[in-house]
Amino acid sequence: MHDIRTIRENPEAFDAALARRGLSPVSAEILAIDESRRAKIRAAEEALAERKSASKMVGAAKAKGDEAEFERLRALVGEKKEEIARLEEEAKAEDARLTDLLMTIPNLPADDIPNGADENDNVEVKRWGNPRNFDFAPREHYEVAGAAKGLDFELAAKLSGSRFVVLKGAMTRLHRALGQFMLDTHIDKNGLSETWVPVLVRDEAMYGTGQLPKFAEDSYRTENGWWLIPTAEVPLTNTVAGEIVDEATLPRRMVAHTQCFRSEAGSAGRDTAGMLRQHQFEKVEMVSITRPEDSDLEHARMVKCAEGILEALEIPYRTVVLCTGDLGFGMRKTYDIEAWLPGQNTYREISSCSVAGDFQARRMNARFRRDGGKPEFVHTLNGSGLAIGRTLIAVVENYQEQDGSINIPEVLHPYMGGKTVINAGGTLA
């Protein structure tokens, strides 16, 4: 959420920043509601002062035996009491109206990200590894014989409908191995603290990280009001909601492996083949809570943590900085890491690493205190480290052989019981 004081002080800059996202000016509407709210608060304070003054004079009028003045003052006290209650209720309604409006306005983009309309205007900042030269036409993951044996889309459709998969045999183990390898790397090498979190959260948690109110249709809600998390960013970031944390505990670097759930409401017809875009998937998520002055360096660190997973797996990738038109609602700056998928002959997103600044912290009221100072809002960051299903796709496509077998990346051998190959029949060898 945005700081109303900042908007008051420089509404033109606020509107200019939103214009970079392609949005119309909104500061005039915000400030009109804010002024109405403040006017009602001032009027309530004036009415309270008048009530207090009249209350003091009631006794004096009674003592003088001035019955008419006594009755007038007593009536005035009653009128002011009703006026104060009405003004406070109106101010409360205006405050709620202001909050509701601010909750729907996205974060302001960082000054150094490129302007653009959509993903076509994102800018590549890094490329690592060389795509393999195949002496045959590489297949997509669901067409590779060794993988196809363990990817049962028909059974998943019978159980749950489209955009689900049942993993079997070697594919299940490879999927599990990838998740464990990612966790071990982030914990042992990158110094992140493993955290286990619920996948069902309250409304407040979804508001805190920006999924609500605008994007309710993108997530699933249970009949009794819980939300299935779209990413572990939601519970991890909300661990500091409503808190004033000790500066000495920052940065807090967390990692969690969870199931994730997305309705994909806005992606009808996109990526329907295979398991690239699913309603249920697993992800290893990184979240950092930092001081404001540390968030840019923490962002760069988080990107390196995600890139390091692909480098260890020896999967070529590129890193792009998102333009203003492709930037997520709650983020100031985002780097997408895209793995090379030879079956599609293109790079596809496998991780997003983002910095939100104090945008989420204001929504959650998450603060920290320096020695003897006033509480300040923390900065929050999140990043995939990585999406496990998409990493499985990248492994299958980059390590496939002409006969349909799949070589297992060397770093995964210990997680696969020492096995080095998934043969064309779908079994470990």
Secondary structure, DSSP 8 states (H G I E B T S, - for coil): ---HHHHHH-HHHHHHHHHHTT----HHHHHHHHHHHHHHHHHHHHHHHHHHHHHHHHHHHHHHT-HHHHHHHHHHHHHHHHHHHHHHHHHHHHHHHHHHHHHTS-----TTS---SSGGG-EEEEEES-----SS----GGGSHHHHTTEEHHHHHHHT-SS--EE-HHHHHHHHHHHHHHHHIIIIIT--EE----SEE-HHHHHHHT-TTTTGGGSEE-TTS-EE-SSTHHHHHGGGTT-EEEGGG-SEEEEEEEEEE---TT-TTSS-STTSS-SEEEEEEEEEEE-GGGHHHHHHHHHHHHHHHHHHHT--EEEEE--GGG--TT-SEEEEEEEEETTTTEEEEEEEEEEEETHHHHHHT-EEE-TT--EEE-EEEEEEEEEHHHHHHHHHHHSB-TTS-EE--GGGGGGGTT--EE-TTS-B-
